[in-house]
């Protein structure tokens, strides 16, 4: 029930007005004067009088959820998820009244196809009918549907509901009346589910006590698990009976974890928390039990009748646009008391790995992050600014992980991915040399012979770019580089802005060490007498210095606000998603520097090619593991206890990982990369 509006025309001479919103359309009809439609003869011609259709006939009706309001020049019609306006004179409303009266009783398709008589009236009727069809406001049902007490027809209230939500109400009714549903369980939840199912026309077969704490409502191989406790209840997504029970137990375990140090920035929902009181106790609130039982029945009724799952409908904006991650991931209904509320939350363990190409613009990535850090069922802590200052850099914290960026959304992405890499144990490079010693200005460092890096990204390009940059930074002492003069970057707006923020606003006595790599990319590092603060690798010296200075500024800003930031240099990349307004919304006094780093990613393909060339310039080998869904190496001795669930959640939300192994030419050692910390495991494809 999410129609897509399109431009409608009343005729070649009529003007069509495009509505500003997707869910609302304004179209212009031929002018129809009051005196025309006031004429009884013309009114009868709008829809000719006809005999009552027989029960075997199919009639077209208005869905019961369609309502109309007169306007000064026409009519405004609204349905479940969309609306439209037809303008053309006050007579349009009177045409609508006659048409709607006949459609309420039902018209055969043949009768609808007949001309109305007067050309201008007929054109208005055609326009109204076209708009009603386009917005899914008409439905075909058997004659007498909802009006006759016959065994083959549903009760009036059920008929009206099916008319409102089903594409084919009669077919949905036939599926309902031919299905028997079993309710395994006792108590108020099972009673409520059975009562709701019976009211929906299904035969119910109670089977007594369930084998688990969940009430299981089952129709064939479609089942849901539901449970209600003193202050919280849930209904799992529709799945097979065995998987529904497994999901029910896992949801109960997730909801039973009380918010521990996550609220203070240490853990996150579902991450190493202690059991809380939410699912404790024996008494069940009748109102909550009735809600949970009815919701479980609702999901099964929709599954049997072939209707969209309630979670998908709840997560759709008017006009059919997604409002939340719900349409992409199976969702659990979670209900709570004080006040009574019921909301759908993405349940990622029931989802499967998506096809490649998950959207990677900053708005779409934000929706993916919401699924990861859902307040009820998420596996990662939400990245929030909290009380952190937001000038000059934007900051966010996901647990203990600090995210830094030029925009708030990008800071959330940075913080979340840093925390995920910590959980999966892939944030730090591995190798036989200490890359931290390579930060001296003269380029001297340890003789690195091999190194491995990995990174998580919002897409393939992001993950590969971040991993390559880390590898270049780790082995930079082995690469032939040339110093970059300060004049090459000091006059650029972004570099100058963040360098001044670091050295003037926060009074950090830092200096820049910038060196050009063999293939033209630039490695920039912000260092002090105490050691390196930040680094970056970009296509130009200005972008590299700006990225490094932004990272160092964010760390200094966070520490000034009392955040404990781990020691060691920070880094940012220009391959991360960011925001820039569309060209038509750019102010005339702005240029690209206003929206930096939005344009940095334009150089990403060229930069990655340059980094690969630099890493293999002297005969060294570079081995990249093909991009795989994120999965954890849970067999490691120091693996995080939640690494497996976090890895699967990242995979099903479209995040990917990339690892690279570099071997210096002098060693000539063949390296087996099967022990990579980013491994394609069966966990990535596990789901409902």
C-alpha positions as CSV (number, residue, x, y, z in Angstrom):
1,X,0.0,0.0,0.0
2,X,2.7,2.4,-1.0
3,X,1.7,3.8,-4.4
4,X,4.0,5.8,-6.4
5,X,2.5,9.0,-7.7
6,X,3.0,10.2,-11.2
7,X,2.0,13.2,-13.3
8,X,-1.6,13.1,-14.3
9,X,-3.2,15.0,-17.1
10,X,-6.9,15.9,-17.8
11,X,-6.3,16.5,-21.5
12,X,-3.9,18.0,-24.0
13,X,-5.0,21.5,-23.2
14,X,-4.9,21.1,-19.4
15,X,-2.1,22.3,-17.2
16,X,-0.5,19.8,-14.8
17,X,0.9,21.0,-11.6
18,X,3.6,18.8,-9.9
19,X,3.2,18.5,-6.2
20,X,6.1,19.4,-3.9
21,X,5.9,16.2,-2.0
22,X,6.1,12.6,-3.2
23,X,3.0,11.6,-1.2
24,X,0.8,14.4,-2.4
25,X,-0.1,15.3,-6.0
26,X,-1.9,18.3,-7.4
27,X,-3.5,17.9,-10.9
28,X,-5.6,20.3,-12.9
29,X,-9.0,19.2,-14.2
30,X,-11.2,20.9,-16.8
31,X,-13.3,23.7,-15.4
32,X,-16.6,22.3,-14.3
33,X,-19.3,24.9,-13.3
34,X,-21.7,24.4,-10.5
35,X,-24.7,24.7,-12.7
36,X,-23.5,21.7,-14.8
37,X,-23.1,19.2,-11.9
38,X,-26.1,20.6,-10.1
39,X,-28.2,19.4,-13.0
40,X,-29.8,16.1,-12.0
41,X,-29.5,14.7,-15.5
42,X,-25.8,15.4,-15.6
43,X,-25.4,13.9,-12.1
44,X,-27.0,10.7,-13.3
45,X,-24.7,10.6,-16.3
46,X,-21.7,10.8,-14.1
47,X,-22.3,7.2,-13.2
48,X,-25.3,5.7,-14.9
49,X,-27.9,4.0,-12.7
50,X,-27.4,0.3,-12.9
51,X,-28.8,-2.9,-11.5
52,X,-27.3,-4.4,-8.3
53,X,-24.5,-6.7,-9.4
54,X,-24.9,-10.4,-8.8
55,X,-22.8,-12.2,-6.2
56,X,-20.7,-13.7,-8.9
57,X,-19.7,-10.4,-10.3
58,X,-16.5,-8.4,-9.4
59,X,-17.0,-4.8,-8.5
60,X,-14.6,-1.9,-8.0
61,X,-14.8,0.0,-4.7
62,X,-13.1,2.7,-2.8
63,X,-10.9,1.4,-0.1
64,X,-12.5,2.2,3.3
65,X,-9.4,4.2,4.3
66,X,-10.0,6.8,1.5
67,X,-11.4,10.2,2.5
68,X,-12.0,13.4,0.6
69,X,-12.2,17.1,1.5
70,X,-13.5,19.9,-0.7
71,X,-11.2,22.7,-1.7
72,X,-12.0,26.1,-3.1
73,X,-11.3,24.8,-6.7
74,X,-11.7,21.0,-6.4
75,X,-11.1,18.1,-4.1
76,X,-8.3,16.7,-1.9
77,X,-8.3,12.9,-1.6
78,X,-6.2,11.0,1.0
79,X,-5.6,7.4,1.6
80,X,-3.5,5.2,3.9
81,X,-0.1,6.4,2.7
82,X,-0.6,9.0,-0.1
83,X,-2.9,11.8,-1.3
84,X,-3.7,13.9,-4.3
85,X,-5.5,17.1,-5.1
86,X,-7.6,17.7,-8.3
87,X,-8.3,21.4,-9.1
88,X,-10.7,22.7,-11.8
89,X,-13.6,24.5,-10.2
90,X,-16.1,24.0,-7.4
91,X,-18.0,21.5,-9.6
92,X,-15.2,19.0,-9.2
93,X,-16.3,18.4,-5.7
94,X,-19.9,17.6,-6.7
95,X,-18.6,15.2,-9.4
96,X,-16.5,13.5,-6.7
97,X,-19.6,13.2,-4.4
98,X,-21.6,11.4,-7.1
99,X,-18.6,9.2,-8.1
100,X,-17.7,8.3,-4.5
101,X,-21.3,7.4,-3.6
102,X,-21.4,4.9,-6.4
103,X,-17.9,3.5,-5.8
104,X,-18.9,3.0,-2.1
105,X,-21.5,0.5,-3.2
106,X,-19.3,-1.0,-6.0
107,X,-19.3,-0.6,-9.8
108,X,-18.4,-3.2,-12.3
109,X,-15.4,-2.5,-14.4
110,X,-17.6,-2.4,-17.5
111,X,-19.8,0.3,-15.9
112,X,-16.7,2.3,-15.0
113,X,-15.5,2.2,-18.6
114,X,-18.7,3.8,-20.0
115,X,-18.6,7.5,-20.8
116,X,-20.4,9.9,-18.5
117,X,-22.0,12.0,-21.2
118,X,-20.7,15.5,-21.2
119,X,-17.0,15.6,-22.4
120,X,-15.8,17.9,-19.6
121,X,-17.5,15.8,-16.9
122,X,-16.2,12.6,-18.4
123,X,-12.7,14.0,-18.4
124,X,-12.9,14.9,-14.7
125,X,-14.2,11.4,-13.9
126,X,-11.3,9.8,-15.9
127,X,-8.8,12.0,-14.1
128,X,-10.2,11.1,-10.7
129,X,-10.3,7.4,-11.5
130,X,-6.7,7.5,-12.9
131,X,-5.5,9.1,-9.7
132,X,-7.4,6.7,-7.5
133,X,-5.8,3.7,-9.3
134,X,-2.3,5.3,-9.2
135,X,-2.5,5.8,-5.5
136,X,-3.9,2.3,-4.9
137,X,-7.2,3.7,-3.5
138,X,-9.5,1.3,-5.5
139,X,-9.9,-2.4,-4.9
140,X,-11.8,-5.2,-6.6
141,X,-14.1,-7.4,-4.5
142,X,-17.0,-9.8,-5.1
143,X,-20.4,-8.1,-5.2
144,X,-21.9,-8.0,-1.7
145,X,-18.5,-8.1,0.0
146,X,-19.0,-7.1,3.6
147,X,-22.7,-6.4,3.1
148,X,-24.2,-10.0,2.8
149,X,-24.2,-12.6,5.5
150,X,-23.0,-15.6,3.4
151,X,-20.7,-18.5,4.3
152,X,-18.3,-17.7,1.6
153,X,-17.9,-14.0,2.6
154,X,-16.1,-12.6,5.7
155,X,-17.8,-10.7,8.5
156,X,-18.3,-7.0,7.8
157,X,-15.5,-5.8,10.1
158,X,-13.0,-8.3,8.7
159,X,-14.1,-7.5,5.1
160,X,-13.5,-3.8,5.6
161,X,-10.0,-4.5,7.0
162,X,-9.1,-6.7,4.1
163,X,-10.5,-4.1,1.7
164,X,-8.2,-1.5,3.3
165,X,-4.9,-3.4,3.3
166,X,-5.0,-6.3,0.8
167,X,-4.3,-6.1,-2.9
168,X,-6.8,-9.0,-3.5
169,X,-9.1,-9.1,-0.5
170,X,-11.0,-12.2,-1.7
171,X,-7.9,-14.2,-2.3
172,X,-6.6,-13.2,1.2
173,X,-9.9,-14.3,2.7
174,X,-9.7,-17.7,1.0
175,X,-6.2,-18.2,2.4
176,X,-7.4,-17.2,5.9
177,X,-10.5,-19.4,6.0
178,X,-8.6,-22.5,4.7
179,X,-5.7,-22.3,7.3
180,X,-5.6,-23.7,10.8
181,X,-3.3,-22.0,13.3
182,X,-1.9,-23.7,16.4
183,X,-1.2,-21.7,19.6
184,X,1.3,-23.5,21.8
185,X,1.2,-21.9,25.2
186,X,-1.0,-21.1,28.2
187,X,-1.8,-17.9,29.9
188,X,-3.0,-14.4,28.9
189,X,-0.7,-14.1,25.8
190,X,-1.9,-17.4,24.3
191,X,-5.5,-16.4,25.1
192,X,-5.2,-13.1,23.5
193,X,-3.6,-14.6,20.4
194,X,-6.3,-17.2,20.0
195,X,-9.0,-14.7,20.4
196,X,-7.5,-12.4,17.8
197,X,-7.0,-15.2,15.3
198,X,-10.6,-16.4,15.7
199,X,-11.8,-12.9,15.1
200,X,-9.8,-12.8,11.9
201,X,-11.6,-15.9,10.5
202,X,-8.9,-18.5,11.2
203,X,-9.5,-21.9,12.8
204,X,-7.4,-22.1,16.0
205,X,-6.1,-25.3,17.5
206,X,-4.7,-24.7,21.0
207,X,-2.1,-27.3,21.9
208,X,-1.7,-26.5,25.6
209,X,1.6,-25.6,27.3
210,X,4.6,-24.7,25.1
211,X,7.9,-26.5,25.5
212,X,9.6,-23.1,26.2
213,X,8.7,-19.9,28.0
214,X,7.6,-18.4,24.7
215,X,4.1,-18.7,23.2
216,X,4.4,-20.0,19.7
217,X,1.8,-19.1,17.1
218,X,2.2,-21.3,14.0
219,X,0.5,-21.6,10.6
220,X,2.2,-24.4,8.7
221,X,5.9,-23.4,8.5
222,X,5.3,-19.8,9.4
223,X,5.6,-19.1,13.1
224,X,6.3,-16.4,15.7
225,X,7.4,-16.6,19.3
226,X,6.0,-14.1,21.8
227,X,6.6,-13.6,25.5
228,X,5.3,-11.1,28.0
229,X,6.8,-10.3,31.4
230,X,5.9,-7.6,34.0
231,X,7.3,-4.6,32.1
232,X,8.3,-5.8,28.6
233,X,7.1,-8.1,25.9
234,X,8.1,-9.0,22.4
235,X,7.1,-10.8,19.2
236,X,9.7,-12.2,16.9
237,X,9.6,-11.9,13.1
238,X,7.9,-14.6,11.1
239,X,10.2,-17.6,10.5
240,X,10.1,-21.3,10.7
241,X,9.0,-22.7,14.1
242,X,12.5,-23.8,15.2
243,X,14.1,-20.5,14.2
244,X,11.3,-18.6,15.9
245,X,12.1,-20.3,19.1
246,X,15.8,-19.7,18.8
247,X,15.1,-16.0,18.0
248,X,12.8,-15.7,20.9
249,X,15.4,-17.0,23.3
250,X,18.0,-14.7,21.9
251,X,15.7,-11.7,22.0
252,X,14.9,-12.4,25.7
253,X,18.6,-12.6,26.5
254,X,19.3,-9.4,24.7
255,X,16.4,-7.5,26.4
256,X,17.4,-8.9,29.8
257,X,20.7,-7.2,29.8
258,X,20.5,-4.0,31.8
259,X,22.3,-0.9,30.6
260,X,25.6,-1.1,32.4
261,X,28.6,1.0,31.6
262,X,27.4,1.5,28.0
263,X,25.5,4.5,29.2
264,X,28.7,5.9,30.4
265,X,30.5,5.1,27.2
266,X,32.1,1.7,27.9
267,X,30.0,-1.0,26.4
268,X,26.8,-1.0,24.3
269,X,23.4,-2.6,24.0
270,X,23.9,-6.3,24.1
271,X,27.7,-6.1,24.7
272,X,29.0,-7.8,27.8
273,X,26.2,-6.5,30.1
274,X,24.9,-8.0,33.2
275,X,21.4,-9.4,33.3
276,X,18.9,-6.8,34.4
277,X,15.4,-6.8,36.0
278,X,13.5,-6.2,32.8
279,X,12.6,-9.9,32.3
280,X,12.5,-10.9,36.0
281,X,9.4,-11.7,37.9
282,X,6.3,-13.9,37.4
283,X,3.2,-11.6,37.2
284,X,2.1,-10.4,33.8
285,X,0.2,-7.1,33.2
286,X,-3.1,-8.0,31.4
287,X,-2.9,-5.0,29.1
288,X,0.6,-5.8,28.0
289,X,-0.3,-9.5,27.5
290,X,-3.3,-8.6,25.4
291,X,-1.1,-6.3,23.2
292,X,1.6,-9.0,22.8
293,X,-0.9,-11.8,22.0
294,X,-2.8,-9.6,19.5
295,X,0.5,-8.5,17.8
296,X,1.6,-12.1,17.4
297,X,-1.7,-13.0,15.8
298,X,-1.4,-10.0,13.6
299,X,1.9,-11.1,12.2
300,X,0.7,-14.6,11.5
301,X,-2.6,-13.3,9.9
302,X,-0.5,-11.1,7.5
303,X,1.8,-14.0,6.7
304,X,-1.1,-16.3,5.9
305,X,-3.1,-13.7,3.9
306,X,-0.1,-12.6,1.9
307,X,-0.1,-9.1,3.3
308,X,3.1,-7.1,4.1
309,X,4.5,-7.7,7.5
310,X,3.4,-5.0,10.0
311,X,7.0,-4.0,10.6
312,X,7.4,-3.1,6.9
313,X,4.3,-1.0,7.0
314,X,5.4,0.7,10.2
315,X,8.8,1.6,8.7
316,X,7.4,3.3,5.6
317,X,6.9,7.0,5.2
318,X,3.8,8.3,3.2
319,X,4.7,7.9,-0.4
320,X,6.6,4.6,0.0
321,X,9.9,6.0,1.1
322,X,11.8,4.0,3.9
323,X,11.7,5.7,7.2
324,X,13.9,3.3,9.1
325,X,16.0,0.2,8.6
326,X,12.9,-1.9,9.2
327,X,12.1,-2.8,5.6
328,X,15.5,-4.2,5.0
329,X,15.9,-6.3,8.2
330,X,13.5,-8.6,10.1
331,X,12.1,-6.7,13.0
332,X,11.0,-7.6,16.5
333,X,8.1,-5.9,18.1
334,X,9.1,-4.7,21.6
335,X,6.4,-3.4,23.9
336,X,6.9,-1.7,27.2
337,X,4.8,-0.1,30.0
338,X,4.8,3.4,31.6
339,X,3.7,4.5,29.1
340,X,2.4,1.7,27.0
341,X,4.3,1.6,23.7
342,X,5.0,-0.9,21.0
343,X,7.7,-0.3,18.4
344,X,9.5,-2.5,15.8
345,X,13.3,-2.9,16.1
346,X,15.6,-4.5,13.6
347,X,16.7,-8.0,14.6
348,X,19.9,-8.6,12.7
349,X,20.5,-12.2,13.8
350,X,17.5,-13.1,11.6
351,X,18.9,-11.3,8.5
352,X,21.1,-12.7,5.8
353,X,24.1,-11.2,4.2
354,X,22.9,-8.6,1.6
355,X,23.9,-8.5,-2.0
356,X,26.9,-6.2,-2.8
357,X,26.3,-2.6,-3.3
358,X,24.7,-1.4,-0.1
359,X,24.1,2.4,-0.4
360,X,27.1,4.3,0.9
361,X,26.0,7.9,0.9
362,X,26.1,9.5,4.3
363,X,22.3,9.4,4.8
364,X,22.0,5.7,3.9
365,X,25.0,4.9,6.1
366,X,23.2,6.6,9.0
367,X,20.3,4.3,8.6
368,X,22.6,1.3,8.6
369,X,24.2,2.6,11.8
370,X,20.8,2.9,13.4
371,X,20.2,-0.8,12.9
372,X,23.6,-1.7,14.4
373,X,23.0,0.5,17.5
374,X,19.3,0.1,18.0
375,X,18.4,1.1,21.6
376,X,16.6,-2.2,22.3
377,X,18.4,-4.9,20.2
378,X,21.5,-3.3,18.7
379,X,24.9,-4.9,19.0
380,X,27.0,-1.8,19.1
381,X,26.7,1.3,21.3
382,X,25.2,4.3,19.6
383,X,27.7,7.0,18.4
384,X,26.6,10.2,20.1
385,X,28.1,13.6,20.7
386,X,27.0,13.6,24.3
387,X,28.5,16.6,26.1
388,X,31.5,16.8,23.9
389,X,32.2,20.2,22.3
390,X,31.4,20.3,18.6
391,X,33.7,23.1,17.5
392,X,36.0,23.3,15.7
393,X,35.9,19.5,14.9
394,X,32.8,17.3,15.2
395,X,33.1,14.6,17.8
396,X,31.2,11.5,18.7
397,X,31.7,8.6,21.1
398,X,30.7,5.0,20.5
399,X,31.5,3.3,23.8
400,X,35.2,4.3,24.4
401,X,35.9,4.9,20.7
402,X,36.3,8.5,19.6
403,X,35.1,9.6,16.2
404,X,36.4,12.8,14.6
405,X,35.2,14.4,11.4
406,X,34.2,17.7,9.8
407,X,30.5,16.9,10.0
408,X,28.4,15.3,12.8
409,X,27.2,12.3,10.6
410,X,30.8,11.5,9.5
411,X,31.9,11.6,13.1
412,X,29.3,9.0,14.0
413,X,30.5,6.7,11.2
414,X,34.1,7.1,12.3
415,X,33.3,6.3,15.9
416,X,31.2,3.3,15.1
417,X,33.7,1.7,12.8
418,X,36.6,2.3,15.2
419,X,34.6,0.5,18.0
420,X,33.7,-2.3,15.6
421,X,37.3,-2.8,14.6
422,X,38.3,-2.9,18.3
423,X,35.7,-5.6,19.0
424,X,36.8,-7.7,16.0
425,X,40.5,-7.1,16.8
426,X,41.5,-5.7,13.4
427,X,42.3,-2.1,14.1
428,X,46.0,-2.3,14.6
429,X,48.5,-3.4,11.9
430,X,50.6,-6.5,12.4
431,X,54.1,-7.0,11.3
432,X,57.7,-7.8,12.3
433,X,58.7,-4.2,12.7
434,X,57.6,-1.4,15.0
435,X,56.0,1.1,12.7
436,X,55.8,3.7,15.5
437,X,59.6,4.2,15.3
438,X,59.2,5.4,11.7
439,X,57.9,8.8,12.6
440,X,61.2,10.6,12.7
441,X,61.7,13.5,10.4
442,X,64.6,11.9,8.6
443,X,62.5,8.9,7.7
444,X,64.6,6.4,9.8
445,X,62.7,3.5,11.2
446,X,62.8,-0.2,11.9
447,X,63.5,-2.5,9.0
448,X,60.0,-3.8,8.4
449,X,60.0,-7.0,6.4
450,X,56.3,-7.8,6.4
451,X,53.1,-6.2,7.5
452,X,49.4,-6.8,7.5
453,X,46.6,-4.3,7.8
454,X,42.8,-4.6,7.7
455,X,39.9,-2.1,7.8
456,X,36.1,-2.1,7.9
457,X,34.4,0.3,5.6
458,X,30.9,1.3,4.5
459,X,31.7,-0.2,1.0
460,X,34.5,-1.7,-1.0
461,X,36.2,1.5,-1.8
462,X,36.2,2.8,1.8
463,X,37.5,-0.5,3.3
464,X,40.3,-0.8,0.6
465,X,41.3,2.8,0.9
466,X,41.6,2.7,4.7
467,X,43.5,-0.6,4.7
468,X,46.0,0.6,2.0
469,X,46.6,3.8,3.9
470,X,47.4,1.9,7.1
471,X,49.7,-0.3,5.2
472,X,51.6,2.6,3.7
473,X,51.9,4.2,7.1
474,X,53.2,1.0,8.6
475,X,55.9,0.4,6.0
476,X,56.7,4.0,5.1
477,X,60.3,3.6,6.3
478,X,60.9,1.1,3.5
479,X,59.5,3.3,0.7
480,X,61.4,5.9,-1.3
481,X,59.9,9.2,-0.4
482,X,60.8,12.9,-1.0
483,X,60.0,15.8,1.4
484,X,57.1,18.1,0.5
485,X,57.8,21.8,1.0
486,X,55.4,23.7,3.3
487,X,54.5,26.1,0.5
488,X,52.7,23.3,-1.3
489,X,50.0,23.0,1.4
490,X,50.2,26.1,3.7
491,X,48.1,28.3,1.4
492,X,45.2,25.8,0.9
493,X,42.0,26.7,2.9
494,X,41.3,23.3,4.5
495,X,44.9,22.7,5.5
496,X,45.3,26.2,6.9
497,X,42.1,26.0,8.8
498,X,42.9,22.8,10.7
499,X,46.5,23.6,11.2
500,X,45.6,26.9,12.8
501,X,42.9,25.1,14.9
502,X,45.5,22.7,16.3
503,X,48.5,25.1,16.8
504,X,46.6,28.3,17.7
505,X,43.3,27.4,19.3
506,X,44.7,24.4,21.2
507,X,48.3,25.7,21.4
508,X,49.8,22.3,20.4
509,X,53.5,22.8,19.6
510,X,53.4,20.6,16.5
511,X,55.1,20.4,13.2
512,X,54.3,18.7,9.9
513,X,56.3,16.0,8.2
514,X,55.1,15.6,4.7
515,X,56.7,13.2,2.2
516,X,55.7,12.3,-1.3
517,X,55.4,8.6,-2.2
518,X,56.9,7.1,-5.4
519,X,53.6,7.2,-7.3
520,X,52.7,10.8,-6.3
521,X,50.5,10.4,-3.2
522,X,51.5,12.2,0.0
523,X,52.0,10.9,3.5
524,X,51.6,13.7,6.2
525,X,52.3,13.3,9.9
526,X,51.7,15.7,12.7
527,X,54.5,15.3,15.3
528,X,55.7,16.9,18.5
529,X,58.7,16.4,20.7
530,X,56.7,13.7,22.6
531,X,55.9,11.7,19.5
532,X,53.4,11.6,16.6
533,X,49.9,12.9,17.0
534,X,48.2,12.0,13.8
535,X,48.8,11.0,10.2
536,X,47.1,10.8,6.8
537,X,47.7,9.7,3.3
538,X,45.9,11.5,0.4
539,X,46.4,12.3,-3.2
540,X,47.5,15.9,-2.5
541,X,49.7,17.5,0.2
542,X,46.9,19.9,1.1
543,X,44.4,17.1,1.7
544,X,46.9,14.9,3.6
545,X,47.9,17.8,5.9
546,X,44.3,18.8,6.4
547,X,43.2,15.3,7.3
548,X,46.1,14.8,9.7
549,X,45.5,18.2,11.4
550,X,41.8,17.5,11.7
551,X,42.5,14.2,13.4
552,X,45.0,15.8,15.8
553,X,42.6,18.7,16.5
554,X,39.8,16.3,17.3
555,X,42.0,14.4,19.8
556,X,43.1,17.6,21.4
557,X,39.6,18.9,21.6
558,X,38.3,15.6,23.2
559,X,41.1,15.5,25.8
560,X,40.4,19.1,26.7
561,X,36.8,18.0,27.4
562,X,38.0,15.2,29.7
563,X,37.8,12.3,27.3
564,X,40.5,9.6,27.8
565,X,41.8,9.1,24.3
566,X,44.2,6.1,23.9
567,X,47.8,7.1,23.2
568,X,49.1,6.8,19.7
569,X,48.6,8.7,16.5
570,X,45.1,9.2,15.1
571,X,44.2,9.0,11.5
572,X,41.4,10.0,9.1
573,X,40.8,9.2,5.4
574,X,39.2,11.0,2.5
575,X,37.5,7.9,1.4
576,X,34.9,8.0,4.2
577,X,31.4,9.1,3.3
578,X,30.6,12.8,3.8
579,X,28.0,15.3,2.8
580,X,27.8,18.0,0.3
581,X,24.6,19.8,-0.9
582,X,23.4,19.4,-4.4
583,X,24.6,22.0,-6.9
584,X,21.3,23.8,-7.0
585,X,21.5,24.4,-3.3
586,X,25.0,25.8,-3.2
587,X,25.2,29.4,-2.0
588,X,26.8,31.7,-4.6
589,X,29.5,32.8,-2.1
590,X,30.7,29.3,-1.4
591,X,33.3,27.1,-3.0
592,X,34.6,23.6,-2.5
593,X,36.6,24.5,0.6
594,X,33.3,25.2,2.4
595,X,32.3,21.6,2.2
596,X,35.7,19.9,2.5
597,X,36.4,17.0,2.7
598,X,33.4,16.3,0.3
599,X,35.6,16.6,-2.8
600,X,38.5,14.5,-1.5
601,X,36.9,11.2,-2.4
602,X,36.9,12.3,-6.1
603,X,40.6,11.4,-6.1
604,X,40.2,8.0,-4.5
605,X,40.5,5.7,-7.4
606,X,43.7,7.4,-8.6
607,X,45.0,7.5,-5.0
608,X,44.5,3.7,-4.4
609,X,46.3,2.9,-7.7
610,X,49.2,5.2,-6.6
611,X,49.4,3.5,-3.2
612,X,49.5,0.0,-4.8
613,X,52.3,1.2,-7.1
614,X,54.2,2.7,-4.2
615,X,54.0,-0.4,-2.2
616,X,55.3,-2.6,-5.0
617,X,57.8,-0.1,-6.6
618,X,61.0,-2.0,-5.5
619,X,59.8,-5.5,-6.1
620,X,57.8,-6.0,-2.9
621,X,54.7,-8.0,-3.0
622,X,51.2,-6.9,-2.1
623,X,48.5,-9.5,-1.5
624,X,44.9,-8.4,-0.9
625,X,42.3,-10.7,0.4
626,X,39.2,-10.3,-1.7
627,X,36.5,-8.1,-0.1
628,X,34.4,-10.2,2.1
629,X,31.5,-9.6,4.5
630,X,32.8,-8.6,7.9
631,X,33.3,-11.6,10.1
632,X,35.3,-12.2,13.2
633,X,38.0,-14.7,13.9
634,X,36.2,-16.0,17.0
635,X,38.7,-18.8,17.4
636,X,41.4,-16.4,18.6
637,X,42.3,-16.8,22.3
638,X,41.7,-13.1,22.9
639,X,38.6,-12.8,20.8
640,X,35.9,-10.5,22.2
641,X,32.9,-12.5,23.5
642,X,30.5,-10.6,21.3
643,X,32.7,-10.6,18.2
644,X,30.7,-13.2,16.3
645,X,27.4,-11.3,16.7
646,X,29.0,-8.0,15.9
647,X,30.6,-9.5,12.8
648,X,27.3,-10.9,11.5
649,X,25.5,-7.6,12.2
650,X,28.1,-5.6,10.3
651,X,27.8,-8.1,7.4
652,X,24.0,-8.0,7.1
653,X,24.0,-4.2,7.2
654,X,26.3,-4.0,4.2
655,X,29.7,-3.2,5.8
656,X,32.7,-4.9,4.3
657,X,36.3,-5.6,5.3
658,X,39.6,-5.7,3.4
659,X,43.0,-6.9,4.4
660,X,46.4,-6.5,2.7
661,X,49.6,-8.3,3.3
662,X,52.9,-6.7,2.2
663,X,56.3,-8.5,2.0
664,X,59.5,-6.7,1.4
665,X,61.5,-7.7,-1.7
666,X,64.6,-8.6,0.4
667,X,62.9,-11.4,2.2
668,X,61.4,-13.2,-0.7
669,X,59.2,-15.0,1.8
670,X,55.9,-16.6,0.6
671,X,53.2,-15.7,3.1
672,X,50.0,-17.6,3.8
673,X,47.3,-15.1,4.4
674,X,44.7,-17.6,5.6
675,X,45.4,-16.5,9.1
676,X,44.1,-13.0,8.4
677,X,42.2,-11.4,11.2
678,X,39.5,-10.6,8.7
679,X,38.2,-14.0,7.6
680,X,35.2,-15.2,5.6
681,X,33.5,-17.5,8.1
682,X,30.2,-19.3,8.2
683,X,29.1,-16.7,10.7
684,X,28.6,-14.1,7.9
685,X,26.0,-16.2,6.2
686,X,24.1,-17.4,9.2
687,X,20.6,-16.1,9.6
688,X,17.0,-17.0,9.8
